[in-house]
Amino acid sequence: MTKKVKYQQPTIELLVVETEEGFSAGSATVVSPNNNQQIFDEWETLPDDNRVINW
């Protein structure tokens, strides 16, 4: 005969964290990509990757 364990009902806990608006803005850094200290606001566009990937 096996001993029964007392039932403990599951609980749900919720944690709400409020942050100020610029929380992640302070963690970003901008590094100038060239010697003239110019910052470009365009992304490099590379050709589409059309490889077949076997899973």
N, C-alpha and C positions, 0 to 999 in steps of 0.2 A: 504494500500500500504506500502511495506517495503522499508526502505532506503537502497540503495546499498552502499557497502563499497568499497573504492578505492582498486584496485588490486595491491598487492605488490609481485613482482616476487621472487621466492625462490633463495637463494644464497648458494654457496658451499664454505666453508672456509677450508684451509689446514694449519696445523701447523707442521713444521718439527723441531724436537729436536735432536741435535747431542750431543752425550756423548763420553767420553773417553772410551777406551777399557776395563778398569778394574772397571767399575762403580759398577757392582753387586758383584764383587769379594771382595770388602771391607766390605760387609754386612754379609758375611758368618763367622761363628765361629765354631771351632772344640773343642769339649769337650771330654776329655779322659774318656772312659767308665769304667775304673777299677782303683784300688789303685796303680798299678805299672806304671801308666802314659803311658800305651801302647795304641796306636791307631791302629785299625784294618781297612784294606781296603776292606773287604768283607761285603756284605749285608747279613743279616740273611735271609735264604730262608724258608718261611713258606709253609705248604701244601696249595694246591689250595683250594679256597673257592667255593664249588659247591652247595651253597644254591640256592633255587628257590625264587626269590623276586617277590612278587605280586605288581604290580603298581596300 
